[in-house]
Amino acid sequence: MNALVQSSGNTPPAVTQTRPVPVPGPVRAAILLLALGEEKGGVIWQSLSQDEVLQVSTIMAKLGPIPRELLNGVAKEFIRGMTSEKLNGGPEPTEKILMGSLPRQKARAVIDDIKTPEAPTLWQRLERAKPETLATFLTRESSQTIALILDRLSPEASARVIARFPAPLASDIIDRMTRLEPVPETVMKVIESMLEREFVTPAKKTTIRDPIEHVAAMFNALDKGMETKLLGALDHSNRDAAQKLRALMFSFDDLAALDNAAVQTLLRSVERDTLVKALKGATRAMRDFFFAQMSQRAARGYQDDMDALGPVRLREVDDAQRAVVNLAKDLAAKGELNLPMGADDEMVG
């Protein structure tokens, strides 16, 4: 759609005349977005820059009745432009579209399912199980066994399970996870055999990961209250691991270290409702940081939206702030912005 917004005059043509005339790019964009409406055209509006939004909306406001033949002609021209190049499917373009269109966790879950069309493995079954059921099942095992099992699950699945344990048990498991070393395959086979009695699916050999990095990713998926409580407990039992975890974790407040260009990229990409909720529960310093990157009118608009939102649950704020952080990580992975050094442990040279 951005390609349609090309400067060739801001005044719309007389759309009622019958003689065919060239339709400038911004006018084509205005007509198409008007036809798509609010719901279907919302994603396209979000992809436009502030200047493009102003240009197209100004033209749209000046348009009168649009003859059907003009609308059909603009739509056909748009379709011809979209289909002029050869379109290829496949794993790579599918993964690129999913990572660019969906939240990181949701996109990766879909991609993993695409790449694993066969019957779910034991570990996939564990991740899809209800966290309450899995937590109840695992409480019968030793803390070390639970730590080994959670280390093989995704950080998100591990976080959902660890949140169901009593605080002393959760703290003990976290401590053990930070100390994990490579386990002989024979030991894991014994654990898998025990798990198969509940889930009855053969397990695949998994690669060895850094336990600290895994726990850090798991903490990023916890709510702030649980995260603070577990980190505080870990300070007493394993202070070195707690310090390493804090170094690897990246929070909403860490976005204050972004440079101006990175913040502008993030603001163009984030959903307005998500940022409104994230800022609603943010510190004054973080609000001022984001507002400083906006025009005064835009900042006032966000403040008005926050005031109109009323009370918001802390969990909703945490989810919104985590969504903004994940979006920043996704944009960094695509090379569209630079995160502060150490903010994303997945970025390697």
C-alpha positions as CSV (number, residue, x, y, z in Angstrom):
1,M,0.0,0.0,0.0
2,N,2.9,2.4,0.7
3,A,3.8,2.1,-3.0
4,L,0.4,3.7,-3.8
5,V,1.2,6.8,-1.7
6,Q,3.5,8.6,-4.1
7,S,3.6,12.3,-4.3
8,S,1.9,13.5,-7.5
9,G,-0.4,16.2,-6.2
10,N,-2.7,16.3,-3.2
11,T,-5.9,17.5,-5.0
12,P,-8.2,14.6,-5.9
13,P,-9.5,14.5,-9.5
14,A,-13.1,15.3,-10.3
15,V,-14.3,11.7,-9.7
16,T,-17.6,12.4,-11.4
17,Q,-16.2,13.1,-14.9
18,T,-16.6,10.2,-17.4
19,R,-13.5,10.7,-19.5
20,P,-10.7,8.4,-18.1
21,V,-7.9,10.3,-16.5
22,P,-4.8,9.1,-14.7
23,V,-5.4,8.7,-11.0
24,P,-2.5,9.8,-8.8
25,G,-1.1,7.3,-6.3
26,P,-2.3,9.0,-3.1
27,V,-5.8,9.2,-4.5
28,R,-5.8,5.5,-5.4
29,A,-4.7,4.8,-1.9
30,A,-7.5,7.0,-0.5
31,I,-10.2,5.3,-2.6
32,L,-9.0,1.8,-1.7
33,L,-8.8,2.5,2.0
34,L,-12.2,4.1,1.9
35,A,-13.6,1.0,0.2
36,L,-11.9,-1.4,2.7
37,G,-13.3,0.5,5.7
38,E,-12.1,0.6,9.3
39,E,-11.8,-3.1,10.1
40,K,-10.2,-4.4,6.9
41,G,-8.0,-1.4,6.3
42,G,-6.7,-1.0,9.9
43,V,-3.6,-3.0,9.3
44,I,-2.7,-1.0,6.2
45,W,-3.2,2.3,8.0
46,Q,-0.8,1.1,10.7
47,S,1.9,0.5,8.1
48,L,1.8,4.1,6.8
49,S,4.1,6.8,8.1
50,Q,2.6,9.9,9.8
51,D,3.0,12.0,6.7
52,E,1.4,9.3,4.5
53,V,-1.6,9.1,6.9
54,L,-2.0,12.8,6.8
55,Q,-1.8,13.0,3.0
56,V,-4.2,10.1,2.3
57,S,-6.7,11.1,5.0
58,T,-6.7,14.7,3.7
59,I,-7.5,13.5,0.2
60,M,-10.1,11.0,1.5
61,A,-11.9,13.8,3.3
62,K,-12.2,15.8,0.0
63,L,-13.6,12.9,-2.0
64,G,-17.2,13.0,-3.0
65,P,-19.3,10.2,-4.5
66,I,-17.0,7.7,-6.3
67,P,-18.4,6.1,-9.5
68,R,-18.3,2.3,-9.4
69,E,-16.3,2.2,-12.7
70,L,-13.6,4.4,-11.0
71,L,-13.5,2.1,-8.0
72,N,-13.4,-1.0,-10.1
73,G,-10.6,0.5,-12.2
74,V,-8.5,1.4,-9.2
75,A,-9.1,-2.1,-7.6
76,K,-8.1,-3.8,-10.9
77,E,-5.0,-1.7,-11.2
78,F,-4.0,-2.6,-7.6
79,I,-4.6,-6.3,-8.2
80,R,-2.5,-6.2,-11.4
81,G,0.3,-4.6,-9.4
82,M,0.1,-7.2,-6.7
83,T,0.2,-10.1,-9.2
84,S,2.7,-8.8,-11.7
85,E,5.6,-10.7,-10.0
86,K,5.8,-14.5,-9.7
87,L,4.5,-15.6,-6.3
88,N,6.2,-18.5,-4.6
89,G,5.2,-20.3,-1.4
90,G,7.3,-22.5,0.8
91,P,8.7,-22.7,4.3
92,E,10.9,-19.6,4.2
93,P,8.3,-17.0,3.0
94,T,5.7,-18.6,5.3
95,E,8.0,-18.2,8.3
96,K,8.9,-14.6,7.3
97,I,5.2,-13.6,7.0
98,L,4.3,-15.3,10.3
99,M,7.1,-13.6,12.2
100,G,6.2,-10.3,10.7
101,S,2.5,-10.5,11.3
102,L,2.0,-12.5,14.6
103,P,3.4,-12.1,18.1
104,R,6.7,-13.9,18.4
105,Q,5.4,-16.7,20.7
106,K,2.4,-17.4,18.6
107,A,4.3,-17.3,15.3
108,R,7.0,-19.7,16.7
109,A,4.4,-22.2,17.9
110,V,2.8,-22.3,14.4
111,I,6.2,-22.6,12.7
112,D,7.2,-25.5,15.0
113,D,3.9,-27.3,14.2
114,I,4.5,-26.7,10.4
115,K,8.1,-28.1,10.7
116,T,6.8,-31.1,12.8
117,P,3.9,-32.5,10.9
118,E,4.3,-36.0,12.4
119,A,2.6,-37.0,15.6
120,P,3.4,-34.8,18.6
121,T,6.4,-35.8,20.6
122,L,6.3,-36.4,24.3
123,W,7.7,-32.9,25.0
124,Q,5.2,-31.3,22.7
125,R,2.4,-33.1,24.5
126,L,3.8,-31.8,27.8
127,E,3.9,-28.2,26.5
128,R,0.2,-28.5,25.3
129,A,-1.0,-30.0,28.6
130,K,-2.9,-27.9,31.0
131,P,-0.3,-26.3,33.3
132,E,-2.4,-27.2,36.4
133,T,-2.5,-30.8,35.4
134,L,1.2,-31.0,34.6
135,A,2.2,-29.2,37.8
136,T,0.1,-31.5,39.9
137,F,1.7,-34.5,38.2
138,L,5.2,-33.2,38.6
139,T,4.9,-32.4,42.4
140,R,5.2,-36.2,42.9
141,E,8.8,-36.0,41.6
142,S,12.0,-34.7,43.1
143,S,12.9,-31.0,42.6
144,Q,15.9,-32.1,40.5
145,T,13.7,-34.2,38.2
146,I,11.2,-31.3,37.8
147,A,14.1,-29.0,37.0
148,L,15.3,-31.4,34.3
149,I,11.8,-31.7,32.8
150,L,11.1,-27.9,32.8
151,D,14.5,-27.3,31.2
152,R,13.3,-29.4,28.2
153,L,10.1,-27.3,27.8
154,S,9.8,-23.9,26.2
155,P,10.3,-20.9,28.5
156,E,6.6,-20.0,28.2
157,A,5.4,-23.5,29.1
158,S,7.9,-23.7,31.9
159,A,6.7,-20.4,33.3
160,R,3.1,-21.5,33.2
161,V,4.0,-24.6,35.3
162,I,6.4,-23.0,37.7
163,A,3.7,-20.4,38.6
164,R,1.5,-23.2,39.9
165,F,4.0,-24.5,42.4
166,P,4.2,-23.4,46.1
167,A,6.8,-20.6,46.5
168,P,9.4,-22.8,48.4
169,L,9.2,-25.5,45.8
170,A,9.4,-23.0,42.9
171,S,12.4,-21.3,44.4
172,D,14.2,-24.7,44.9
173,I,13.4,-25.7,41.3
174,I,14.7,-22.4,39.9
175,D,17.9,-22.7,41.9
176,R,18.4,-26.2,40.5
177,M,17.7,-25.1,36.9
178,T,20.4,-22.4,37.1
179,R,22.9,-25.1,38.1
180,L,22.0,-27.8,35.6
181,E,24.7,-29.5,33.7
182,P,24.5,-31.9,30.7
183,V,22.6,-35.0,31.7
184,P,23.5,-38.5,30.5
185,E,21.0,-39.7,27.9
186,T,20.4,-42.8,30.0
187,V,19.0,-40.6,32.8
188,M,16.7,-38.7,30.4
189,K,15.5,-42.1,29.0
190,V,14.4,-43.1,32.5
191,I,12.6,-39.8,33.0
192,E,11.0,-40.0,29.5
193,S,9.8,-43.6,30.3
194,M,8.2,-42.3,33.5
195,L,6.5,-39.5,31.6
196,E,5.3,-41.8,28.8
197,R,3.1,-43.6,31.2
198,E,1.0,-40.4,31.4
199,F,1.4,-39.0,27.8
200,V,2.4,-42.1,25.8
201,T,4.5,-40.4,23.1
202,P,8.1,-41.2,22.2
203,A,10.5,-38.4,22.9
204,K,13.1,-36.9,20.6
205,K,16.6,-36.1,21.6
206,T,16.9,-32.4,22.4
207,T,19.9,-30.1,22.1
208,I,21.7,-28.9,25.3
209,R,21.0,-25.3,26.2
210,D,22.5,-22.9,28.6
211,P,20.3,-23.3,31.7
212,I,20.7,-19.7,32.8
213,E,19.5,-18.4,29.4
214,H,16.5,-20.8,29.5
215,V,15.5,-19.6,33.0
216,A,15.9,-16.0,31.9
217,A,13.6,-16.5,29.0
218,M,11.2,-18.3,31.3
219,F,11.3,-15.4,33.7
220,N,10.4,-13.0,30.9
221,A,7.2,-15.0,30.5
222,L,6.2,-14.7,34.2
223,D,4.2,-11.8,35.6
224,K,6.2,-9.2,37.4
225,G,5.0,-10.2,40.9
226,M,6.1,-13.8,40.5
227,E,9.3,-12.8,38.8
228,T,10.3,-10.4,41.6
229,K,9.5,-13.0,44.3
230,L,11.5,-15.8,42.6
231,L,14.5,-13.6,41.9
232,G,14.5,-12.4,45.5
233,A,14.6,-15.9,46.7
234,L,17.3,-16.8,44.3
235,D,19.4,-13.8,45.6
236,H,19.7,-15.7,48.9
237,S,20.3,-19.2,47.6
238,N,22.4,-18.5,44.4
239,R,23.3,-14.8,44.1
240,D,25.6,-15.4,41.2
241,A,22.9,-17.0,39.2
242,A,20.5,-14.2,40.1
243,Q,22.9,-11.6,38.8
244,K,23.4,-13.5,35.6
245,L,19.6,-13.7,35.1
246,R,19.1,-10.0,35.6
247,A,21.8,-9.3,33.0
248,L,20.1,-11.5,30.4
249,M,16.5,-10.3,31.1
250,F,15.1,-7.4,29.1
251,S,12.2,-5.4,30.5
252,F,9.9,-2.6,29.3
253,D,12.0,-0.1,31.3
254,D,15.1,-1.2,29.4
255,L,13.5,0.4,26.2
256,A,14.6,3.7,27.6
257,A,18.1,2.8,26.3
258,L,16.9,2.8,22.7
259,D,18.1,5.6,20.4
260,N,15.7,8.0,18.7
261,A,15.7,6.1,15.4
262,A,14.9,2.8,17.2
263,V,12.0,4.4,19.2
264,Q,10.5,5.8,16.0
265,T,10.6,2.4,14.3
266,L,9.0,0.9,17.4
267,L,6.3,3.5,17.5
268,R,5.4,3.0,13.8
269,S,5.0,-0.8,14.4
270,V,3.3,-1.1,17.8
271,E,-0.5,-1.3,18.0
272,R,-1.9,1.8,19.7
273,D,-4.1,-0.1,22.2
274,T,-1.1,-2.1,23.3
275,L,1.1,0.9,23.9
276,V,-1.7,2.7,25.7
277,K,-2.0,-0.1,28.2
278,A,1.7,-0.5,28.5
279,L,2.1,3.2,29.3
280,K,-0.9,3.2,31.6
281,G,1.1,1.1,34.1
282,A,4.5,2.5,33.3
283,T,6.6,4.8,35.4
284,R,6.4,8.6,34.8
285,A,10.0,8.4,33.4
286,M,9.0,5.8,30.8
287,R,5.9,7.8,29.8
288,D,8.0,10.9,29.4
289,F,10.5,9.0,27.4
290,F,7.9,7.8,24.8
291,F,6.0,11.1,24.8
292,A,9.3,12.9,24.0
293,Q,9.5,10.9,20.8
294,M,6.1,12.0,19.7
295,S,4.6,15.3,18.5
296,Q,2.7,17.2,21.2
297,R,-0.6,16.4,19.6
298,A,0.2,12.6,19.5
299,A,1.4,12.7,23.1
300,R,-1.8,14.4,24.2
301,G,-3.8,11.8,22.3
302,Y,-2.1,8.9,24.1
303,Q,-2.6,10.7,27.5
304,D,-6.3,11.1,26.7
305,D,-6.6,7.5,25.7
306,M,-4.9,6.4,29.0
307,D,-7.3,8.6,31.0
308,A,-10.3,7.3,29.2
309,L,-9.1,3.7,29.7
310,G,-9.9,3.8,33.4
311,P,-8.5,1.2,35.9
312,V,-6.5,-1.6,34.2
313,R,-5.6,-5.0,35.7
314,L,-1.9,-5.3,36.5
315,R,-1.7,-8.5,34.5
316,E,-3.1,-6.7,31.4
317,V,-0.3,-4.0,31.8
318,D,2.3,-6.7,32.2
319,D,1.1,-8.5,29.0
320,A,1.0,-5.2,27.1
321,Q,4.5,-4.2,28.2
322,R,5.8,-7.7,27.3
323,A,4.2,-7.5,23.9
324,V,6.0,-4.2,23.3
325,V,9.3,-5.7,24.4
326,N,8.8,-8.8,22.1
327,L,8.0,-6.5,19.2
328,A,11.2,-4.6,19.8
329,K,13.1,-8.0,19.8
330,D,11.3,-9.1,16.6
331,L,12.2,-5.8,14.9
332,A,15.8,-6.2,16.0
333,A,16.0,-9.7,14.7
334,K,14.9,-8.3,11.3
335,G,17.6,-5.6,11.4
336,E,15.0,-2.8,11.6
337,L,16.3,-1.4,14.9
338,N,19.2,-1.9,17.3
339,L,18.6,-3.0,20.9
340,P,21.0,-2.1,23.7
341,M,23.9,-4.6,23.9
342,G,22.9,-7.7,25.8
343,A,19.1,-7.0,25.5
344,D,18.4,-9.9,23.2
345,D,20.4,-13.1,23.8
346,E,19.2,-14.5,20.5
347,M,21.2,-12.0,18.5
348,V,24.6,-13.5,17.7
349,G,27.3,-12.3,15.3
